[in-house]
Amino acid sequence: MGADTTALAKVAHVAHVDVTQADQIEALRKEIGSAFDVIFLVAGIYGPLHNSVIEATDEEFSQIMLTNCFGPIRLAHRLLDRLTAKGTLAVMSSHRGSITLNTDPGLKLDLYRASKVALNMLARTIHADHPELTVLSIHPGWAATAMGTLDGTVEAEISVEESVTGMASVLATHAGTVRASILIGRASRCPGNSRKNFLPLTLAYTGSICPCKA
Ligand SMILES: NC(=O)c1ccc[n+]([C@@H]2O[C@H](COP(=O)([O-])OP(=O)(O)OC[C@H]3O[C@@H](n4cnc5c(N)ncnc54)[C@H](OP(=O)(O)O)[C@@H]3O)[C@@H](O)[C@H]2O)c1
């Protein structure tokens, strides 16, 4: 979409696509052509501010599911042949997409949570069908983007730089390891853990998580 990707373009191939538009996929495939070690699909929306499954219209629910889950996963499937043999597919998830961690009452995030948990499930399915690939769902931490600050109305936990540096480190560590996991990369300071920045916690499909919590 319209993000400023000038700096990124110096180290990576940058292509723009609206993930909700299936008819843009073929043009993207032609544009990017070659094989990549890592393809990371980042697009996502917060959805309506109420984020309530009770208040949501059919259109609001459809839009967030299309943008955060169906669109990226449909695109991912069409880009699998653009990955190297043991390539890594990463999708931008959220710790809000963890069923296990959904224990705090009163957090009005129904639509967003539903879209990210569905994204995680379909990402895992890609790994089941293509076990030679590494498939990662990554949580960027609560980062100070437009979404993370609700357009400047709340304070996030980490800067964009800290988030991106951490995700790059998670990708470097896990790319090509032929694993499918829900990686919760978060800027946490866990007791007994000396790594200061990004701590990847692994959530197994069984729901078990690293006991270390931020
Ligand atoms: N910030 C956080 O704390 C946080 C926490 C957990 C997960 N995430 C996830 O991180 C990802 C990036 O979010 P952000 O914090 O950077 O939010 P943001 O500031 O609102 O940016 C969202 C990005 O997604 C793009 N996008 C939206 N709809 C799209 C579509 N239909 N097709 C293609 N691109 C689309 C936007 O492009 P345009 O600018 O062109 O619209 C923008 O680049 C999202 O998946 C979000 O769910 C963020």
The ligand as an ORCA input file, in Angstrom:
! r2SCAN-3c Opt
* xyz 0 1
  N       1.689     -1.741     16.334
  C       1.493     -2.738     17.176
  O       1.626     -2.585     18.413
  C       1.138     -4.085     16.645
  C       1.006     -5.127     17.561
  C       0.714     -6.395     17.091
  C       0.581     -6.613     15.734
  N       0.683     -5.588     14.843
  C       0.543     -5.878     13.419
  O       1.594     -5.292     12.699
  C       1.160     -5.046     11.344
  C       1.528     -3.632     10.971
  O       0.734     -2.762     11.779
  P       1.216     -1.303     12.206
  O       1.303     -1.274     13.660
  O       2.383     -0.879     11.370
  O      -0.100     -0.536     11.796
  P      -0.322      0.741     10.887
  O       0.591      1.805     11.306
  O      -1.800      0.996     10.914
  O       0.100      0.205      9.459
  C      -0.644     -0.806      8.831
  C       0.050     -1.177      7.559
  O      -0.748     -2.179      6.870
  C      -0.990     -1.712      5.552
  N      -2.293     -2.179      5.084
  C      -3.515     -1.953      5.631
  N      -4.471     -2.514      4.874
  C      -3.824     -3.092      3.813
  C      -4.248     -3.810      2.674
  N      -5.532     -4.037      2.431
  N      -3.317     -4.268      1.802
  C      -2.005     -4.029      2.010
  N      -1.528     -3.332      3.067
  C      -2.444     -2.867      3.946
  C      -0.959     -0.196      5.644
  O      -0.716      0.356      4.381
  P      -1.257      1.869      4.065
  O      -0.473      2.750      4.940
  O      -0.966      2.051      2.624
  O      -2.711      1.848      4.387
  C       0.199      0.010      6.598
  O       1.435     -0.085      5.903
  C      -0.342     -5.341     11.320
  O      -0.548     -6.638     10.781
  C      -0.719     -5.316     12.795
  O      -1.861     -6.100     13.068
  C       0.966     -4.319     15.286
*
